[in-house]
Amino acid sequence: MADYILSENAAHGPDDGLSGAKLFESGDGLTYNDFLILPGFINFTSDEVDLTSNLTKRIALKAPFVSSPMDTVTEANMAIAMALNGGIGIIHHNSTAEVQAREIHKVKRYEQGFITDPIVLRPDNTVAQVYEIKSKHGFAGIPVTDTGRVGGKLVGLVTLRDIDFLQKDQFDTPIQQVMTPLSQLTTAPTGITLKDAYEILQKSKKGKLPIVNEKGELVSLIARTDLKKSRDYPLASKDWKKQLLCGAAIGTRESDKERLQLLVQAGVDVIVLDSSQGNSTFQIDMIKFIKQTYPELQVIAGNVVTVAQAKNLIDAGADALRVGMGSGSICITQEVMAVGRPQGSAVYRVAEYSRRFGVPVIADGGVSSVGHVTKALALGASAVMMGSMLAGTTESPGEYFFSDGVRLKKYRGMGSLDAMEKHDSSASRYFSENDRVKVAQGVSGAIVDKGSIHRFLPYLYAALQHGCQDAGAKSLAMLRSMMYSGELKFERRSTSAQVEGGVHSLHSYEKRLF
């Protein structure tokens, strides 16, 4: 019975595990594998867990997932898939400014409510031009006005059905001879709500709904496919125009100011200042320039791993901070430069400081499982940026290839010689664009085919909900609040404990996550 008797000096209630402050008190650098979150009390189901979290001061996401601005991870297809599933994609800048702006434009046009700048044709345009638009933009339902512009008088609509059976020798036919005339179109007046417009589309069974003013002039357009996408992707990240959210990376050179102008014109929602070490006069000057020139544009600064770095960028006007240096699977900065910080320590220290100023933190790097995502968010991060976790998916750039019967895709660090030789934007990230001898801070490799993002992200979302449930947090906001109050407990893991926590003692096994 002596085992069950409390001493007179014992506290009333169990005290088990370490608070976040105690976990990092020793000053040792910790990675995500070095600790675990202790379980909390469950009085809710996992699907009740709210994963809404801030990306920046003004932009919130329904899923805290961000794709990294790497040329083997994020272009338009990835950014579209990320936004549809509640996250956001950051288009890489290892390309010309025009190419990057085009990728942004593709994302912003992909799913919209009222399309205020649709492609418009004149009656004397030809069938061949319709096919050119179809080839370039992926659609062929195009309104026709007397001027060939929005604001002109609507005279018809040309669709693929109108031109499907024409032979190549008929491609010079003016579209006024084959288009669906205004008399056969269903239109809606200016001022109609999106909900009412969608109801008209459903009842009319038409693919496009032109919006016209009292003079019969085209004002905007609504697409039936957008109605379907809204239904299929309830978490989709959208701006006030109902367009998908999209970010883009830029450097800190003078030429990046011209690049920025093109990106803003394309409709970019947030800018990531892409640097392996963000605490520089170049980045501070760029933040101030952006805030002065485009005051409404949100800026994610970084990368940083210390409070001193964070302070300088917050003082300059950063709307969020990107945290991580040398922790990515393809990054060798810590090995080559001997500079950086273990990712767990970096996220906790920077987040604990920046929260006092309402500046969200994005954990970037060191994430190789959904458990790492949960840990990053439990340490104070508002979102997690992923590279290798998303590389190898159908939506990532590049072609699949086979090696020893395994289907693979190329994946490389932006500090690899491979990436720096493609475009000098990658070299500028490491302040190496003018170096005669390039010093690699990344490697090139290959990633096993992961399938589509549309299957992978829902798995991440559901697994994160379960992780929060086990910790006893009904939302990400509550998870962070519990951590800072000391209610959320952690425990250090020995090397043996890490082995125990993984798959072990089996002759063979198959690890299927979803």
VOGU-3710 file (C-alpha; in Angstrom, 3 decimals, decimal comma):
1> madyilsena> 0,000/0,000/0,000  2,968/2,290/0,561  3,240/2,764/-3,223  -0,096/4,588/-3,245  0,512/6,972/-0,336  1,334/10,585/-1,216  3,859/12,356/0,948  2,723/15,411/2,884  4,717/17,700/0,591  3,367/16,242/-2,668
11> ahgpddglsg> 1,502/18,585/-5,025  -2,235/18,088/-5,411  -2,418/16,597/-8,899  0,005/14,896/-11,272  3,007/16,778/-12,653  4,316/14,809/-15,591  6,409/15,818/-18,578  8,035/19,105/-19,539  6,550/22,395/-20,671  7,854/23,886/-23,917
21> aklfesgdgl> 9,991/26,339/-21,942  11,519/23,521/-19,845  12,117/21,349/-22,911  14,372/23,976/-24,482  15,754/25,356/-21,215  19,036/23,426/-21,387  20,092/25,156/-24,598  20,641/21,878/-26,475  19,636/22,004/-30,129  16,626/19,735/-30,671
31> tyndflilpg> 15,118/18,342/-33,851  11,594/16,976/-34,204  12,800/13,418/-33,503  14,305/14,421/-30,158  10,999/14,779/-28,312  7,378/13,652/-28,166  4,132/15,368/-27,187  2,479/13,703/-24,207  -1,231/12,818/-24,625  -3,950/15,090/-23,271
41> finftsdevd> -7,644/14,652/-22,466  -10,082/13,842/-25,301  -13,694/15,048/-25,148  -14,281/15,664/-28,875  -14,006/13,777/-32,162  -11,091/14,280/-34,526  -13,259/15,770/-37,281  -14,187/18,603/-34,888  -10,568/19,812/-34,803  -10,243/23,209/-36,513
51> ltsnltkria> -6,979/23,505/-38,459  -7,495/27,138/-39,498  -4,278/29,078/-38,999  -2,641/32,310/-40,092  -0,107/32,305/-42,904  0,592/36,021/-42,450  -0,914/38,825/-40,382  -3,816/39,153/-42,851  -4,034/35,793/-44,656  -5,541/32,733/-42,953
61> lkapfvsspm> -5,571/29,182/-44,333  -8,011/26,382/-43,534  -5,125/23,910/-43,729  -1,637/24,980/-42,506  0,243/23,558/-45,482  2,582/25,527/-47,766  4,532/24,157/-50,727  8,131/25,288/-50,971  9,303/27,651/-53,753  11,574/25,044/-55,361
71> dtvteanmai> 11,762/24,319/-59,085  11,079/20,612/-58,503  8,132/21,311/-56,177  5,970/24,334/-56,983  4,676/25,641/-60,273  1,046/26,334/-61,252  -0,225/22,732/-60,976  1,106/22,324/-57,439  -0,105/25,783/-56,365  -3,599/25,034/-57,690
81> amalnggigi> -3,760/21,696/-55,875  -2,458/23,219/-52,628  -5,023/26,041/-52,699  -7,913/23,720/-53,563  -7,068/21,621/-50,497  -6,878/24,562/-48,091  -3,162/25,401/-48,254  -1,116/27,611/-50,557  1,669/27,159/-53,095  4,659/29,491/-53,481
91> ihhnstaevq> 5,822/29,671/-57,118  9,615/29,403/-57,394  11,696/32,145/-59,056  14,344/29,986/-60,719  13,013/31,231/-64,059  12,464/34,476/-65,921  10,067/36,979/-64,376  7,654/36,528/-67,302  7,485/32,754/-66,835  6,891/33,108/-63,094
101> areihkvkry> 4,134/35,688/-63,651  2,487/33,328/-66,148  2,380/30,587/-63,515  0,699/32,995/-61,078  -1,799/33,968/-63,773  -2,710/30,293/-64,343  -3,482/29,835/-60,653  -5,532/33,028/-60,337  -7,617/32,131/-63,401  -8,163/28,515/-62,408
111> eqgfitdpiv> -11,140/28,878/-60,120  -13,034/32,099/-59,918  -16,453/33,360/-59,029  -16,987/36,344/-61,290  -14,288/36,290/-63,964  -13,812/40,015/-64,458  -11,127/39,746/-67,128  -12,190/36,827/-69,333  -10,627/36,236/-72,725  -12,956/37,818/-75,287
121> lrpdntvaqv> -13,069/37,534/-79,085  -14,487/39,647/-81,923  -16,971/38,209/-84,447  -14,322/38,321/-87,184  -11,792/36,245/-85,208  -11,291/32,787/-86,672  -11,847/29,230/-85,490  -8,073/28,752/-85,569  -7,726/31,443/-82,876  -10,211/29,594/-80,667
131> yeikskhgfa> -8,042/26,473/-80,891  -4,963/28,553/-80,047  -6,678/29,800/-76,885  -7,753/26,226/-76,052  -4,165/25,014/-76,455  -2,689/27,842/-74,367  -5,274/28,224/-71,592  -7,111/24,865/-71,539  -10,653/26,119/-72,232  -12,722/27,164/-75,241
141> gipvtdtgrv> -15,915/28,744/-73,892  -15,222/32,304/-74,986  -17,640/35,265/-75,052  -17,799/37,300/-78,268  -18,353/41,076/-78,192  -18,425/43,668/-80,948  -15,093/45,108/-79,729  -13,385/41,890/-78,646  -13,096/43,254/-75,104  -14,932/43,282/-71,797
151> ggklvglvtl> -17,284/46,275/-71,941  -18,194/45,613/-75,559  -21,708/44,588/-76,584  -22,225/40,834/-76,161  -23,134/39,167/-79,468  -22,550/35,484/-78,741  -20,425/32,746/-77,205  -18,182/30,251/-78,962  -17,606/26,824/-77,383  -15,849/23,615/-78,403
161> rdidflqkdq> -19,227/22,177/-79,381  -19,598/24,890/-81,999  -16,345/23,987/-83,750  -15,782/20,321/-82,915  -16,671/18,928/-86,342  -14,944/21,513/-88,502  -12,099/20,282/-90,711  -8,680/21,961/-90,709  -9,385/23,641/-94,022  -12,321/25,398/-92,299
171> fdtpiqqvmt> -10,236/26,902/-89,492  -10,228/30,272/-91,287  -13,996/30,527/-90,767  -15,023/33,664/-88,800  -16,522/32,624/-85,461  -19,647/34,720/-86,096  -20,680/31,952/-88,540  -20,403/29,146/-85,987  -20,874/30,742/-82,522  -23,982/30,443/-80,370
181> plsqlttapt> -25,789/33,786/-80,902  -26,954/36,040/-78,093  -30,596/35,040/-78,672  -29,767/31,459/-77,590  -27,653/32,406/-74,573  -28,640/32,568/-70,924  -27,319/35,763/-69,331  -27,614/37,466/-65,959  -27,725/41,156/-64,991  -25,014/43,117/-63,183
191> gitlkdayei> -25,453/42,990/-59,416  -26,533/39,359/-59,236  -25,047/37,412/-56,305  -22,732/34,483/-56,867  -25,251/32,129/-55,267  -28,077/33,253/-57,582  -25,763/33,061/-60,599  -24,855/29,475/-59,762  -28,557/28,583/-59,430  -29,171/29,950/-62,949
201> lqkskkgklp> -26,294/27,819/-64,251  -27,720/24,729/-62,593  -31,199/25,280/-63,997  -30,089/26,266/-67,495  -27,511/23,448/-67,715  -25,215/25,866/-69,563  -21,434/25,863/-69,206  -20,943/29,646/-69,047  -23,055/32,507/-67,753  -22,220/35,963/-69,173
211> ivnekgelvs> -23,016/38,889/-66,875  -24,237/41,967/-68,789  -25,303/45,502/-67,841  -28,489/47,296/-68,906  -26,871/48,221/-72,248  -26,118/44,586/-73,064  -22,394/45,084/-72,535  -20,307/42,224/-71,145  -19,220/42,868/-67,556  -17,960/39,464/-66,398
221> liartdlkks> -18,377/35,712/-66,798  -19,149/32,727/-64,555  -18,095/29,158/-65,397  -20,049/26,012/-64,481  -16,800/24,174/-63,721  -16,151/26,662/-60,906  -19,448/25,646/-59,283  -18,324/22,016/-59,314  -14,900/22,875/-57,895  -16,470/24,877/-55,056
231> rdyplaskdw> -18,579/21,859/-54,162  -15,674/19,375/-54,341  -13,164/21,526/-52,411  -14,874/23,196/-49,430  -11,536/24,072/-47,801  -10,207/25,949/-50,850  -8,057/29,011/-50,108  -9,560/32,008/-51,929  -9,268/35,773/-52,003  -12,162/38,239/-51,907
241> kkqllcgaai> -12,704/37,743/-55,640  -13,125/33,984/-55,066  -9,830/33,359/-56,873  -7,386/30,788/-55,502  -4,661/32,183/-53,261  -1,140/32,014/-54,637  2,269/33,177/-53,480  5,574/33,751/-55,241  9,219/33,920/-54,244  11,612/36,686/-55,223
251> gtresdkerl> 15,170/37,637/-54,302  16,544/40,919/-52,993  18,359/42,297/-56,049  17,363/45,427/-57,961  16,049/43,288/-60,832  13,647/41,622/-58,388  11,774/44,914/-58,093  10,856/44,618/-61,775  9,949/40,957/-61,233  7,737/41,992/-58,330
261> qllvqagvdv> 5,823/44,438/-60,527  4,946/41,643/-62,975  3,871/39,354/-60,135  1,600/42,012/-58,635  0,036/42,593/-62,057  -0,575/38,832/-62,307  -2,469/38,950/-58,991  -0,015/37,449/-56,475  -1,372/37,392/-52,892  1,807/37,025/-50,864
271> ivldssqgns> 5,522/37,432/-51,540  8,217/35,239/-50,023  11,668/36,818/-49,820  13,763/33,788/-50,663  17,109/33,692/-48,906  18,934/31,007/-46,944  19,988/33,721/-44,449  17,430/36,495/-44,246  19,106/38,748/-41,709  20,712/41,080/-44,232
281> tfqidmikfi> 20,580/44,705/-45,232  19,415/43,552/-48,682  16,290/41,886/-47,291  15,511/44,705/-44,877  15,706/47,210/-47,739  13,458/45,015/-49,910  10,819/44,685/-47,174  10,735/48,465/-46,793  10,509/48,933/-50,576  7,578/46,512/-50,872
291> kqtypelqvi> 5,722/48,065/-47,964  6,180/51,525/-49,413  5,300/50,573/-52,998  2,619/47,923/-52,389  1,379/48,557/-48,829  -1,397/45,931/-49,036  0,897/43,139/-50,234  1,800/40,580/-47,568  5,507/39,771/-47,183  6,996/36,598/-45,713
301> agnvvtvaqa> 10,616/37,272/-44,740  13,442/34,884/-43,927  14,917/32,470/-43,532  15,737/32,959/-39,863  16,562/30,676/-36,925  17,377/33,121/-34,109  15,509/35,821/-32,202  18,044/38,449/-33,289  17,396/37,657/-36,947  13,649/37,709/-36,377
311> knlidagada> 13,757/41,084/-34,612  15,415/42,855/-37,531  12,909/41,559/-40,074  9,881/42,218/-37,848  11,113/45,754/-37,241  11,422/46,217/-41,024  7,745/45,303/-41,496  7,603/41,547/-42,206  4,077/40,033/-42,093  5,374/36,514/-41,360
321> lrvgmgsgsi> 8,683/34,732/-40,878  10,026/31,634/-42,573  12,085/29,585/-40,107  14,765/27,036/-40,981  18,401/26,888/-42,022  20,080/23,710/-43,183  17,375/21,285/-41,971  15,905/20,246/-45,327  16,582/16,753/-46,667  18,475/18,124/-49,687
331> citqevmavg> 20,170/21,017/-47,838  23,816/20,830/-46,773  24,178/24,380/-45,412  24,961/23,193/-41,869  27,534/20,741/-43,187  29,262/23,131/-45,610  28,832/26,512/-43,887  28,805/25,312/-40,267  25,924/27,746/-39,711  22,287/27,001/-38,905
341> rpqgsavyrv> 20,210/25,569/-36,071  18,309/22,342/-35,330  14,763/22,907/-36,521  12,846/22,200/-33,321  14,865/24,781/-31,394  14,660/27,298/-34,231  10,864/27,104/-34,501  10,287/27,347/-30,749  12,648/30,267/-30,150  11,535/32,377/-33,114
351> aeysrrfgvp> 7,807/31,668/-32,639  7,976/32,492/-28,929  9,436/35,906/-29,780  7,432/36,793/-32,891  4,033/35,993/-31,330  4,407/39,084/-29,159  4,151/41,168/-32,336  1,381/39,128/-33,975  3,790/37,823/-36,633  3,112/34,187/-37,653
361> viadggvssv> 5,953/31,717/-38,148  6,223/29,188/-40,997  8,337/26,141/-40,166  10,423/25,405/-43,262  12,448/22,203/-43,491  13,102/19,085/-41,458  9,596/17,705/-42,072  9,557/14,090/-43,262  6,330/12,806/-41,677  2,960/14,066/-40,533
371> ghvtkalalg> 4,186/13,694/-36,939  6,817/16,326/-37,678  4,070/18,647/-38,947  2,180/18,233/-35,661  5,328/18,883/-33,623  6,221/22,020/-35,602  2,758/23,457/-35,009  2,865/22,457/-31,331  6,115/24,447/-30,959  4,379/27,635/-32,103
381> asavmmgsml> 4,489/27,545/-35,915  1,329/28,722/-37,682  2,024/26,771/-40,884  4,494/24,242/-42,249  6,360/24,615/-45,541  7,136/21,317/-47,279  9,508/20,365/-50,076  10,437/16,674/-50,052  7,014/15,767/-48,605  5,369/17,106/-51,779
391> agttespgey> 8,072/16,325/-54,338  7,413/13,222/-56,400  3,669/13,888/-56,563  1,772/14,099/-59,838  1,461/17,887/-59,517  5,171/18,591/-58,915  7,172/19,769/-61,959  9,209/17,286/-63,969  8,801/13,942/-65,651  8,726/10,520/-64,001
401> ffsdgvrlkk> 11,495/8,041/-64,749  12,232/4,479/-63,689  15,295/3,182/-61,836  15,514/-0,500/-60,831  11,793/-0,797/-61,446  10,898/2,112/-59,126  8,990/5,135/-60,462  10,810/8,321/-59,476  10,878/12,089/-59,977  13,856/14,413/-59,704
411> yrgmgsldam> 14,156/16,522/-56,565  16,912/19,022/-55,873  17,854/21,713/-53,413  17,873/25,291/-54,652  21,442/25,494/-53,403  22,546/22,569/-55,568  24,875/23,260/-58,495  22,139/21,821/-60,729  19,647/24,534/-59,685  22,191/27,381/-59,636
421> ekhdssasry> 23,284/26,554/-63,179  19,687/26,700/-64,442  19,076/30,338/-63,438  20,938/32,891/-61,329  17,883/33,468/-59,094  18,793/30,263/-57,293  22,385/31,416/-56,775  21,182/34,793/-55,442  19,336/32,963/-52,652  22,784/32,062/-51,302
431> fsendrvkva> 24,466/35,386/-52,217  26,485/33,463/-54,855  25,330/34,952/-58,175  28,610/36,813/-58,714  30,940/34,124/-57,385  33,498/32,728/-59,797  33,471/29,440/-57,856  30,020/28,239/-56,816  29,773/26,582/-53,383  26,897/24,115/-53,311
441> qgvsgaivdk> 24,565/24,227/-50,302  22,210/21,549/-51,616  22,138/18,263/-53,474  20,160/16,700/-56,325  18,345/13,416/-55,893  15,190/11,484/-56,677  11,901/10,931/-54,839  9,594/7,915/-55,124  6,241/8,562/-56,837  3,688/9,611/-54,186
451> gsihrflpyl> 0,616/9,865/-56,406  -1,615/12,917/-56,475  -1,644/15,802/-54,011  -5,434/15,446/-54,014  -4,982/12,151/-52,135  -1,917/13,099/-50,097  -3,088/16,406/-48,578  -6,421/15,002/-47,268  -4,333/12,308/-45,530  -2,095/14,988/-43,955
461> yaalqhgcqd> -5,161/16,982/-42,915  -6,900/14,024/-41,249  -3,695/12,803/-39,572  -3,028/16,290/-38,162  -6,572/16,384/-36,768  -5,939/13,061/-35,018  -2,613/14,333/-33,654  -4,300/17,403/-32,161  -7,039/15,187/-30,720  -4,500/12,946/-28,961
471> agakslamlr> -2,832/16,051/-27,523  -6,228/17,271/-26,260  -6,402/20,355/-28,503  -9,585/21,109/-30,421  -7,845/23,628/-32,719  -4,371/24,749/-33,725  -4,935/27,982/-31,809  -5,676/25,914/-28,705  -2,612/23,722/-29,329  -0,336/26,765/-29,312
481> smmysgelkf> -2,146/28,273/-26,321  -1,718/25,029/-24,359  1,991/25,006/-25,207  2,615/28,570/-24,043  0,557/28,102/-20,852  2,499/24,948/-19,960  -0,565/22,701/-20,192  0,843/20,877/-23,234  3,608/18,568/-22,067  6,638/17,193/-23,900
491> errstsaqve> 9,292/14,588/-23,192  12,836/14,125/-24,487  13,532/10,888/-26,374  16,648/8,814/-26,052  18,111/7,075/-29,100  16,563/3,812/-27,888  13,188/5,515/-27,466  13,331/6,737/-31,056  14,002/3,191/-32,238  11,124/1,905/-30,105
501> ggvhslhsye> 8,789/4,538/-31,565  9,347/3,351/-35,122  8,595/0,043/-36,811  10,838/-2,658/-35,318  11,216/-6,384/-34,568  9,694/-7,446/-37,891  11,205/-9,647/-40,584  9,541/-7,528/-43,250  6,667/-5,078/-43,535  4,776/-2,792/-45,896
511> krlf> 4,240/0,791/-44,751  1,075/2,183/-46,358  0,010/5,533/-44,919  -3,168/6,206/-46,921
//
